[in-house]
Amino acid sequence: MKRSELLRVEKYLRGKFGNNAIALKEQNDGSCEVLIGDEFIGVLFRDEEDGELSYAFHMAILEMDLDEADSDSIQR
């Protein structure tokens, strides 16, 4: 992934999630680690198929990282 692409996607993610601490760190396989500060939160993949370019963000959430939900705090 080109540096200009990284910067554009990083800017998009920062704006979308309202967090300027989001950073992308390129990996040897062409993917990028997505970080908030020093914390790894996911992986970004570049996909170019049939002349169309897209980026896929994958974030796994471990059950052990979740707090207990209070039924009164869930808003829909």
PyMOL CGO cylinders between C-alpha atoms (Angstrom):
from pymol import cmd
from pymol.cgo import CYLINDER

trace = [
    CYLINDER, 0.00, 0.00, 0.00, 1.36, 3.42, -0.91, 0.3, 1, 1, 1, 1, 1, 1,
    CYLINDER, 1.36, 3.42, -0.91, 2.06, 5.98, 1.80, 0.3, 1, 1, 1, 1, 1, 1,
    CYLINDER, 2.06, 5.98, 1.80, -0.54, 8.34, 0.28, 0.3, 1, 1, 1, 1, 1, 1,
    CYLINDER, -0.54, 8.34, 0.28, -3.18, 5.58, 0.56, 0.3, 1, 1, 1, 1, 1, 1,
    CYLINDER, -3.18, 5.58, 0.56, -2.26, 4.94, 4.20, 0.3, 1, 1, 1, 1, 1, 1,
    CYLINDER, -2.26, 4.94, 4.20, -2.64, 8.61, 5.03, 0.3, 1, 1, 1, 1, 1, 1,
    CYLINDER, -2.64, 8.61, 5.03, -6.02, 8.88, 3.26, 0.3, 1, 1, 1, 1, 1, 1,
    CYLINDER, -6.02, 8.88, 3.26, -7.44, 5.79, 4.98, 0.3, 1, 1, 1, 1, 1, 1,
    CYLINDER, -7.44, 5.79, 4.98, -6.00, 6.85, 8.35, 0.3, 1, 1, 1, 1, 1, 1,
    CYLINDER, -6.00, 6.85, 8.35, -7.65, 10.28, 7.98, 0.3, 1, 1, 1, 1, 1, 1,
    CYLINDER, -7.65, 10.28, 7.98, -10.96, 8.61, 7.07, 0.3, 1, 1, 1, 1, 1, 1,
    CYLINDER, -10.96, 8.61, 7.07, -10.86, 6.27, 10.10, 0.3, 1, 1, 1, 1, 1, 1,
    CYLINDER, -10.86, 6.27, 10.10, -9.93, 9.12, 12.45, 0.3, 1, 1, 1, 1, 1, 1,
    CYLINDER, -9.93, 9.12, 12.45, -12.88, 11.16, 11.21, 0.3, 1, 1, 1, 1, 1, 1,
    CYLINDER, -12.88, 11.16, 11.21, -15.33, 8.27, 11.15, 0.3, 1, 1, 1, 1, 1, 1,
    CYLINDER, -15.33, 8.27, 11.15, -14.52, 7.17, 14.71, 0.3, 1, 1, 1, 1, 1, 1,
    CYLINDER, -14.52, 7.17, 14.71, -13.75, 10.66, 16.06, 0.3, 1, 1, 1, 1, 1, 1,
    CYLINDER, -13.75, 10.66, 16.06, -10.34, 9.59, 17.35, 0.3, 1, 1, 1, 1, 1, 1,
    CYLINDER, -10.34, 9.59, 17.35, -7.10, 11.22, 16.23, 0.3, 1, 1, 1, 1, 1, 1,
    CYLINDER, -7.10, 11.22, 16.23, -5.06, 8.54, 18.03, 0.3, 1, 1, 1, 1, 1, 1,
    CYLINDER, -5.06, 8.54, 18.03, -5.86, 6.00, 15.28, 0.3, 1, 1, 1, 1, 1, 1,
    CYLINDER, -5.86, 6.00, 15.28, -2.74, 5.02, 13.34, 0.3, 1, 1, 1, 1, 1, 1,
    CYLINDER, -2.74, 5.02, 13.34, -1.96, 2.54, 10.58, 0.3, 1, 1, 1, 1, 1, 1,
    CYLINDER, -1.96, 2.54, 10.58, 1.23, 0.48, 10.64, 0.3, 1, 1, 1, 1, 1, 1,
    CYLINDER, 1.23, 0.48, 10.64, 2.10, -1.27, 7.37, 0.3, 1, 1, 1, 1, 1, 1,
    CYLINDER, 2.10, -1.27, 7.37, 3.03, -4.95, 7.53, 0.3, 1, 1, 1, 1, 1, 1,
    CYLINDER, 3.03, -4.95, 7.53, 5.27, -6.97, 5.20, 0.3, 1, 1, 1, 1, 1, 1,
    CYLINDER, 5.27, -6.97, 5.20, 2.29, -8.83, 3.71, 0.3, 1, 1, 1, 1, 1, 1,
    CYLINDER, 2.29, -8.83, 3.71, 0.68, -5.60, 2.46, 0.3, 1, 1, 1, 1, 1, 1,
    CYLINDER, 0.68, -5.60, 2.46, -1.89, -5.37, 5.25, 0.3, 1, 1, 1, 1, 1, 1,
    CYLINDER, -1.89, -5.37, 5.25, -1.84, -2.72, 7.99, 0.3, 1, 1, 1, 1, 1, 1,
    CYLINDER, -1.84, -2.72, 7.99, -2.26, -2.97, 11.72, 0.3, 1, 1, 1, 1, 1, 1,
    CYLINDER, -2.26, -2.97, 11.72, -4.84, -0.51, 13.03, 0.3, 1, 1, 1, 1, 1, 1,
    CYLINDER, -4.84, -0.51, 13.03, -3.81, 0.99, 16.35, 0.3, 1, 1, 1, 1, 1, 1,
    CYLINDER, -3.81, 0.99, 16.35, -5.31, 3.38, 18.88, 0.3, 1, 1, 1, 1, 1, 1,
    CYLINDER, -5.31, 3.38, 18.88, -2.22, 4.73, 20.56, 0.3, 1, 1, 1, 1, 1, 1,
    CYLINDER, -2.22, 4.73, 20.56, -0.16, 1.62, 21.28, 0.3, 1, 1, 1, 1, 1, 1,
    CYLINDER, -0.16, 1.62, 21.28, -3.18, -0.73, 21.38, 0.3, 1, 1, 1, 1, 1, 1,
    CYLINDER, -3.18, -0.73, 21.38, -3.74, -3.05, 18.42, 0.3, 1, 1, 1, 1, 1, 1,
    CYLINDER, -3.74, -3.05, 18.42, -7.44, -3.04, 17.48, 0.3, 1, 1, 1, 1, 1, 1,
    CYLINDER, -7.44, -3.04, 17.48, -7.59, -4.63, 14.03, 0.3, 1, 1, 1, 1, 1, 1,
    CYLINDER, -7.59, -4.63, 14.03, -6.24, -5.21, 10.55, 0.3, 1, 1, 1, 1, 1, 1,
    CYLINDER, -6.24, -5.21, 10.55, -6.81, -3.31, 7.31, 0.3, 1, 1, 1, 1, 1, 1,
    CYLINDER, -6.81, -3.31, 7.31, -6.62, -5.01, 3.93, 0.3, 1, 1, 1, 1, 1, 1,
    CYLINDER, -6.62, -5.01, 3.93, -6.44, -3.42, 0.48, 0.3, 1, 1, 1, 1, 1, 1,
    CYLINDER, -6.44, -3.42, 0.48, -8.58, -5.10, -2.17, 0.3, 1, 1, 1, 1, 1, 1,
    CYLINDER, -8.58, -5.10, -2.17, -8.36, -4.30, -5.85, 0.3, 1, 1, 1, 1, 1, 1,
    CYLINDER, -8.36, -4.30, -5.85, -10.65, -6.34, -8.05, 0.3, 1, 1, 1, 1, 1, 1,
    CYLINDER, -10.65, -6.34, -8.05, -12.09, -5.68, -11.52, 0.3, 1, 1, 1, 1, 1, 1,
    CYLINDER, -12.09, -5.68, -11.52, -10.63, -2.18, -11.49, 0.3, 1, 1, 1, 1, 1, 1,
    CYLINDER, -10.63, -2.18, -11.49, -12.34, -1.24, -8.22, 0.3, 1, 1, 1, 1, 1, 1,
    CYLINDER, -12.34, -1.24, -8.22, -10.37, -0.42, -5.08, 0.3, 1, 1, 1, 1, 1, 1,
    CYLINDER, -10.37, -0.42, -5.08, -11.65, -0.91, -1.53, 0.3, 1, 1, 1, 1, 1, 1,
    CYLINDER, -11.65, -0.91, -1.53, -10.28, -1.33, 1.97, 0.3, 1, 1, 1, 1, 1, 1,
    CYLINDER, -10.28, -1.33, 1.97, -11.55, -3.85, 4.51, 0.3, 1, 1, 1, 1, 1, 1,
    CYLINDER, -11.55, -3.85, 4.51, -11.18, -3.22, 8.24, 0.3, 1, 1, 1, 1, 1, 1,
    CYLINDER, -11.18, -3.22, 8.24, -11.37, -6.34, 10.43, 0.3, 1, 1, 1, 1, 1, 1,
    CYLINDER, -11.37, -6.34, 10.43, -11.72, -6.02, 14.20, 0.3, 1, 1, 1, 1, 1, 1,
    CYLINDER, -11.72, -6.02, 14.20, -12.09, -9.00, 16.51, 0.3, 1, 1, 1, 1, 1, 1,
    CYLINDER, -12.09, -9.00, 16.51, -13.52, -8.40, 19.98, 0.3, 1, 1, 1, 1, 1, 1,
    CYLINDER, -13.52, -8.40, 19.98, -12.61, -10.95, 22.61, 0.3, 1, 1, 1, 1, 1, 1,
    CYLINDER, -12.61, -10.95, 22.61, -15.36, -11.87, 25.07, 0.3, 1, 1, 1, 1, 1, 1,
    CYLINDER, -15.36, -11.87, 25.07, -12.92, -11.51, 27.95, 0.3, 1, 1, 1, 1, 1, 1,
    CYLINDER, -12.92, -11.51, 27.95, -12.42, -7.82, 27.03, 0.3, 1, 1, 1, 1, 1, 1,
    CYLINDER, -12.42, -7.82, 27.03, -16.12, -7.00, 27.38, 0.3, 1, 1, 1, 1, 1, 1,
    CYLINDER, -16.12, -7.00, 27.38, -17.66, -5.52, 30.52, 0.3, 1, 1, 1, 1, 1, 1,
    CYLINDER, -17.66, -5.52, 30.52, -20.91, -6.91, 31.84, 0.3, 1, 1, 1, 1, 1, 1,
    CYLINDER, -20.91, -6.91, 31.84, -23.89, -5.17, 30.24, 0.3, 1, 1, 1, 1, 1, 1,
    CYLINDER, -23.89, -5.17, 30.24, -26.44, -3.52, 32.46, 0.3, 1, 1, 1, 1, 1, 1,
    CYLINDER, -26.44, -3.52, 32.46, -29.87, -3.90, 30.85, 0.3, 1, 1, 1, 1, 1, 1,
    CYLINDER, -29.87, -3.90, 30.85, -30.68, -0.28, 31.73, 0.3, 1, 1, 1, 1, 1, 1,
    CYLINDER, -30.68, -0.28, 31.73, -27.60, 1.00, 29.86, 0.3, 1, 1, 1, 1, 1, 1,
    CYLINDER, -27.60, 1.00, 29.86, -28.43, -0.55, 26.48, 0.3, 1, 1, 1, 1, 1, 1,
    CYLINDER, -28.43, -0.55, 26.48, -29.92, 2.07, 24.17, 0.3, 1, 1, 1, 1, 1, 1,
    CYLINDER, -29.92, 2.07, 24.17, -31.49, 1.23, 20.85, 0.3, 1, 1, 1, 1, 1, 1,
]
cmd.load_cgo(trace, "trace")
